Amino acid sequence: MSNSIPCIPENAPFSAEQRAWLNGLLASMFSSAPAPTPAAAGKRIAILYASQSGTAEGLARKLAKELKAKGHTPAVATLVGYTPAALAAETYALILASTYGDGDAPDGVQPFYEQLCLEHFPRMEKLHYSVFALGDRHYEHFCKFGIDLDAKLKALGANPLCASVESDVDVDQPFAEWKSIVSGRLEEADAAGSREQSKPLVSAVADEKKGPVAPTEKGSNKPESTFSRENPLRARLLERKRLTADESSKVTIHLAFSTEDGRLKYEAGDAFGVVPSNDQNLVAEILQQLRCNGNERVSVANGGDTTLHDALLHRVQITRLSRRIVQEYANRGNCQSLLALLAPQKQADWERYISGRGLIDLLVEFPDAIDDPGDLVRILPRLTPRLYSISSSPAAHPGQIHATVAVVRYLSNHRERGGVCSTLLADRTAPSDRLPVYIQPNKKFRLPADPNSPIIMIGPGTGIAPFRSFLHERRALGQKGSNWLFFGERSASADFLYREEMEGMLADGHLARLDTAFSRDQERKIYVQDRMMEQSRLFWQWLQDGASVYVCGDASRMAKDVHITMQKIVEREGAMSSEMAEEYVSNLKDEHRYHRDVY
């Protein structure tokens, strides 16, 4: 073979990361040096994750450690900056894919998926893969990105190691089942005498913000955290105050917790996790309906044996129903009317029935369906932590961590109901009480590295939380970059969160602009995207001056409307076609100048 090694020209239509990977592939193909002898046991396995809040990333690294212990060589990488060409070169890949917002890929992963969907992209017959899809069943497009990714890989000829697995927010059991199936398939491949070894995971794959990462879990730049959802810290509530006026149709509260002598460490932009417990009164009502005293011993998935009272109070979700819960309850109790609702042609009736109902409704409407309380506990999902964007700055609020929480209360099916965690924080926790909490880092939602860079923040409602953190952080650190905030709510007199602070920052110049949209204060409803369009020329000028844009709040409507409005501003003020404007906004993401923390 010739010693001349070809390379990809600089003007070829590839990104720097793609050229680096392709040049490495060509070098390995054309090199005259003998290939290294493959390991006698185990496989090289690419473990890829598409993560928004960090759950998929954490599971990916956990999976890598377990596979490494079994003799395999795992290579962990984010799909942010990853290329389909790199995936096509692999023999084995396990992909953990979160669905974000309204069925979308997480921020930064969309370019990978769009490249994968190009019709002319090469086939992937060499690849053996499986997808673990993460989502939330309360969103319409549950696990859509993972499902779409799996379908596309199949269409490109890739070979599923096993069927994809879809997981709700309670990931432990489905993740364990998926790992078990995948491990079995890998062992079967070994037993069959497979000698295939995948190519090393390209070392130039870039993490979205940290740059190149090493191809193993040890190369992660992710900081270790002492406290987590599995190991929370019991932090003391220091302060609670109402932010909305008494006449408001909403209740939004400000909370301050102790960092417990700095043991809770966070950065501006991170989230605050609270491990909640259910309402004691609701638990008592459920026990009464079951005709149990609560001392009965039950087994909780991944939680061992405990009492029925403890399980209902601390371990399982009791305020919402899912198709799986109703299906199993109805099957065990032979509840024909419930089973009829589960028929595909009854979807509309099913959605009306499930809306606003919880476990107590099943027990009241269909009593005695389950005799053994242990069976009931086994069909209930795990009670999961709730995340809130942190609204304080570690530089400006030493020893404290703040959260801004909308309290969920409503009437449904003739019963007063409320959000598990928001009512815990508002009604069932007193000052000086301690709650189990932890920090969920959000590396994708950080202030610009340049302290002089301007920022535009768009956060209606409790979406203002991280921007309060940003503003206090920039002031405390003496950062001189200009700050522009768009805030929206229903009424200026009743719902203007942190009004005195924001207006004070505007008065002293720390806020260069404060544009508000109070939808109910005039006949025509006005939202933050309307204010953006009113200031389109100035908005465009800030973008041209290097401003970074941050959006926080509702994913299903607000974030989509803001995104569309940004494209319209770019199209109008930049004199671009709609396609060019869309590319411009996409480039803002690639340049880490467009960040979204939406839910």
Residue pairs with C-beta under 8 A, 6 or more apart in sequence:
1 30
1 32
2 30
3 32
4 30
5 26
5 27
5 30
5 31
6 26
6 30
7 23
7 26
8 14
8 19
8 22
8 23
8 26
10 19
12 19
14 22
15 83
17 81
17 83
17 204
17 205
17 206
18 83
18 85
20 202
20 204
21 83
21 85
21 86
21 202
21 204
21 205
22 85
24 202
24 204
25 89
25 199
28 199
38 195
38 197
39 73
39 197
41 71
41 190
42 70
42 71
42 72
42 73
43 72
43 73
43 91
43 92
43 186
43 189
43 190
43 196
43 197
43 198
44 72
44 73
44 75
44 91
44 92
44 197
44 198
44 199
44 200
44 201
45 67
45 72
45 73
45 74
45 75
45 92
45 93
45 94
45 186
45 198
46 74
46 75
46 77
46 87
46 90
46 92
46 93
46 94
46 198
46 201
47 60
47 63
47 64
47 67
47 74
47 75
47 76
47 77
47 93
47 94
47 96
48 60
48 76
48 77
48 78
48 79
48 82
48 87
48 93
48 94
48 95
48 96
49 56
49 57
49 59
49 60
49 76
49 77
49 78
49 79
49 95
49 96
49 97
50 56
50 78
50 79
50 80
50 95
50 96
50 97
50 98
50 105
50 106
50 109
50 145
51 57
51 60
51 78
51 96
51 98
51 106
52 98
52 100
52 106
52 107
52 444
53 98
53 271
53 387
53 440
53 442
54 440
54 441
54 442
55 98
55 134
55 171
56 96
56 97
56 98
56 106
56 134
57 78
57 96
57 222
59 96
59 132
59 171
59 175
60 76
60 96
61 76
61 217
61 220
61 222
63 74
63 94
63 96
63 179
64 74
64 75
64 76
64 216
64 217
65 74
65 217
66 179
67 74
67 183
68 74
68 216
68 217
70 183
72 186
74 216
74 217
75 200
75 201
75 215
75 216
76 215
76 216
76 217
76 219
76 220
77 201
77 205
77 213
77 215
78 108
78 205
78 207
78 208
78 213
79 95
79 97
79 108
79 109
79 112
80 106
80 107
80 108
80 109
80 112
80 206
80 207
80 208
81 108
81 112
81 205
81 206
81 207
81 208
82 112
82 205
83 112
83 115
84 112
84 115
84 116
84 121
85 122
86 201
86 202
86 205
87 93
87 116
87 124
87 127
88 122
88 124
88 126
88 127
89 126
89 198
89 199
89 202
90 126
90 127
90 198
90 199
90 201
91 126
91 127
91 128
91 196
91 197
91 198
91 199
92 127
92 128
92 129
92 161
92 186
92 198
93 127
93 128
93 129
93 198
94 129
94 130
94 132
94 161
94 182
95 129
95 130
95 131
95 132
95 146
95 149
96 131
96 132
96 134
97 105
97 131
97 132
97 133
97 134
97 145
97 146
97 149
98 106
98 134
98 135
98 145
98 146
99 105
99 133
99 134
99 135
99 136
99 139
99 141
99 142
99 143
99 144
99 145
99 146
100 106
100 107
100 145
100 555
100 598
101 555
101 556
101 559
101 560
101 598
102 139
102 140
102 141
102 555
102 556
102 560
103 139
103 140
103 141
103 144
103 145
104 110
104 144
104 145
105 112
105 113
105 145
106 145
107 208
107 444
107 589
107 595
107 596
108 208
108 444
108 589
109 145
111 586
111 590
113 145
113 148
113 149
113 152
115 121
116 149
116 152
116 153
116 156
117 152
121 156
122 156
123 156
123 157
124 153
124 156
124 157
124 158
125 157
125 158
125 159
126 196
127 153
127 158
127 159
128 158
128 159
128 160
128 161
128 189
129 153
129 158
129 159
129 160
129 161
130 160
130 161
130 162
130 163
130 164
130 165
130 178
130 181
130 182
130 185
131 146
131 149
131 150
131 153
131 164
131 165
132 146
132 164
132 165
132 167
132 174
132 175
132 178
133 143
133 145
133 146
133 147
133 149
133 150
133 164
133 165
133 166
133 167
134 143
134 146
134 167
134 171
135 141
135 142
135 143
135 144
135 146
135 166
135 167
135 168
136 142
136 168
136 169
137 168
137 322
137 323
138 320
139 556
142 166
142 168
143 166
143 167
146 164
146 166
147 164
147 166
150 160
150 164
153 160
154 160
161 182
161 185
161 186
162 178
162 181
162 182
162 185
165 174
165 175
165 177
165 178
165 181
166 174
167 174
167 175
167 178
168 174
168 322
168 381
169 381
169 384
170 317
170 381
170 382
170 384
172 301
172 302
172 382
173 301
173 302
176 302
200 215
201 215
202 215
203 212
203 214
203 215
204 212
205 212
205 213
205 215
206 212
206 213
207 213
207 221
208 443
208 444
208 592
209 443
209 444
209 446
209 592
210 221
210 443
213 219
213 220
213 221
222 441
222 443
223 441
225 265
225 438
225 439
225 441
226 233
226 263
227 233
227 263
227 264
227 437
227 438
227 439
228 438
229 273
229 275
229 384
229 385
229 438
231 438
232 273
232 275
232 385
232 436
232 437
232 438
233 260
233 263
233 264
233 436
233 437
233 438
234 434
234 435
234 436
234 437
235 257
235 258
235 259
235 260
235 264
235 401
235 434
235 435
235 437
236 257
236 258
236 260
236 432
236 433
236 434
237 255
237 256
237 257
237 429
237 430
237 431
237 432
237 433
237 434
237 435
238 256
238 257
238 258
238 400
238 431
239 254
239 255
239 256
239 431
240 253
240 254
240 255
240 256
240 425
240 426
240 429
240 431
241 253
241 254
242 251
242 252
242 253
242 254
243 252
243 253
243 254
243 404
243 497
243 498
244 250
244 251
244 252
244 494
244 495
244 497
245 493
245 494
245 495
247 493
247 494
248 490
248 491
248 494
248 495
249 490
249 494
250 406
250 407
250 490
250 495
251 406
251 407
251 409
251 426
252 404
252 405
252 406
252 407
252 461
252 462
252 495
252 497
253 404
253 405
253 407
253 425
253 426
254 391
254 402
254 403
254 404
254 498
255 402
255 403
255 404
255 405
255 425
256 392
256 397
256 400
256 401
256 402
257 264
257 272
257 400
257 401
257 402
257 403
257 435
257 437
258 399
258 400
258 401
259 265
259 399
259 400
259 401
261 399
262 399
264 401
264 437
264 438
264 439
265 394
265 439
266 272
266 390
266 394
266 401
266 439
266 441
267 394
267 441
267 446
268 390
268 393
268 394
268 446
268 447
268 466
268 469
268 470
268 472
268 473
269 390
269 442
269 445
269 446
269 447
269 466
269 469
269 470
269 597
270 390
270 439
270 440
270 441
270 442
270 445
271 387
271 388
271 389
271 390
271 439
271 440
271 441
271 442
272 387
272 388
272 389
272 390
272 401
272 403
272 437
272 439
272 440
273 385
273 386
273 387
273 437
273 438
273 439
273 440
274 385
274 386
274 387
274 388
274 421
274 424
274 425
274 435
274 436
274 437
275 385
275 435
275 436
275 437
275 438
276 383
276 385
276 386
276 420
276 421
276 424
277 313
277 314
277 383
277 424
278 312
278 313
278 314
278 318
278 319
278 383
278 420
279 418
279 420
279 423
279 424
279 428
280 313
280 428
282 318
282 319
282 358
282 360
283 294
283 309
283 312
283 313
283 318
285 360
286 312
286 318
286 359
286 360
286 363
287 293
287 294
287 308
287 309
287 312
289 360
289 363
289 364
289 367
290 308
290 363
290 373
290 376
292 308
292 373
294 307
294 308
294 309
294 312
295 307
295 308
295 309
296 307
296 308
296 373
296 374
297 305
297 306
297 307
297 308
297 374
298 305
298 306
298 307
298 308
298 311
298 373
298 374
298 377
299 305
299 374
299 377
299 378
300 306
300 311
300 315
300 316
300 377
300 382
301 378
301 382
302 382
303 311
303 315
303 382
306 315
308 373
308 377
311 377
312 318
312 377
314 383
315 377
315 382
315 383
316 377
316 380
316 381
316 382
316 383
317 380
317 381
317 382
317 383
317 384
317 420
318 358
318 359
318 360
318 380
318 383
319 358
319 359
319 417
319 420
320 358
321 354
321 357
321 358
321 359
321 361
321 362
322 354
322 381
323 342
323 350
323 354
324 379
325 359
325 362
325 379
325 380
325 381
326 338
326 341
326 342
326 354
326 362
327 339
327 342
328 379
329 335
329 338
329 362
329 366
329 369
329 370
329 376
329 379
330 338
330 339
330 342
330 366
330 369
331 339
332 369
332 370
332 375
332 379
333 366
333 368
333 369
333 370
334 369
335 366
335 369
338 366
340 346
341 349
341 350
341 353
342 350
355 412
356 410
356 412
356 413
356 417
357 412
357 413
358 417
359 380
360 415
361 413
361 415
362 369
370 376
383 420
385 438
386 420
386 421
386 422
387 440
388 403
388 404
388 405
388 462
388 465
389 403
389 404
389 462
389 463
389 465
389 466
389 469
389 552
389 597
390 401
390 402
390 403
390 465
390 466
390 469
391 402
391 403
391 404
391 464
391 465
391 466
391 468
391 469
392 400
392 401
392 402
392 468
392 469
392 472
393 469
393 470
393 472
393 473
393 476
394 473
395 472
395 473
395 476
395 477
396 472
396 473
396 475
396 476
397 472
402 468
402 469
403 425
403 465
404 462
404 464
404 465
404 468
404 497
405 421
405 422
405 425
405 426
405 462
406 422
406 461
406 462
407 418
407 419
407 422
407 423
407 425
407 426
408 418
408 419
408 422
408 423
409 416
409 417
409 418
409 419
409 423
410 416
410 417
410 418
411 417
418 427
424 435
425 435
429 435
442 597
444 595
444 597
445 466
445 550
445 552
445 595
445 597
446 595
447 455
447 470
447 473
447 474
447 479
448 455
448 481
448 548
448 593
450 481
451 474
451 477
451 478
451 479
451 480
451 481
452 479
452 480
452 481
453 481
453 546
453 547
453 548
454 481
454 482
454 483
454 484
454 512
454 542
454 545
454 546
454 547
454 548
455 470
455 481
455 482
455 483
455 484
455 547
455 548
455 549
455 550
456 484
456 486
456 539
456 542
456 547
456 548
456 549
456 550
457 467
457 470
457 483
457 484
457 485
457 486
457 550
457 552
458 486
458 528
458 532
458 549
458 550
458 551
458 552
458 553
458 562
459 465
459 466
459 467
459 485
459 486
459 487
459 550
459 551
459 552
459 553
460 486
460 487
460 488
460 489
460 517
460 527
460 528
460 553
460 554
460 558
461 488
461 489
461 497
461 553
461 554
462 497
462 553
463 551
463 552
463 553
463 554
463 558
464 485
464 487
464 497
464 498
464 552
465 552
466 550
466 552
466 597
467 485
467 550
467 552
468 498
468 501
470 483
470 550
471 483
471 485
471 505
471 510
471 511
473 479
474 481
474 483
474 510
475 505
475 510
482 512
482 542
482 547
483 505
483 510
483 511
483 512
484 511
484 512
484 513
484 514
484 515
484 542
484 547
485 502
485 511
485 513
485 514
485 515
486 515
486 516
486 517
486 528
486 531
486 532
487 496
487 497
487 502
487 514
487 515
487 516
487 517
487 528
488 516
488 517
488 518
488 519
488 526
488 527
488 528
488 531
489 495
489 496
489 497
489 518
489 519
490 518
490 519
490 520
491 518
491 520
491 521
492 516
492 518
492 521
495 518
496 502
496 516
496 518
502 511
502 514
503 514
505 511
505 514
506 513
506 514
513 535
513 538
515 528
515 531
515 532
515 534
515 535
516 531
517 526
517 527
517 528
517 530
517 531
518 526
519 525
519 526
519 527
527 558
527 561
528 558
528 562
529 558
529 561
529 562
529 564
529 565
532 539
532 562
532 565
532 566
532 569
533 565
533 568
533 569
536 568
536 569
536 572
536 573
537 573
539 569
539 573
540 569
540 570
540 573
540 574
543 549
543 570
543 588
546 593
547 593
548 592
548 593
548 594
548 595
549 566
549 588
549 593
549 594
549 595
550 595
550 596
550 597
551 558
551 559
551 562
551 563
551 595
551 596
551 597
551 598
552 596
552 597
552 598
553 559
553 598
553 599
554 598
554 599
555 598
555 599
558 598
559 596
559 598
563 585
566 585
566 594
567 578
567 581
567 582
567 584
567 585
568 581
570 576
570 581
570 584
570 585
571 577
571 578
571 580
571 581
574 580
574 581
574 584
576 584
585 594
588 594
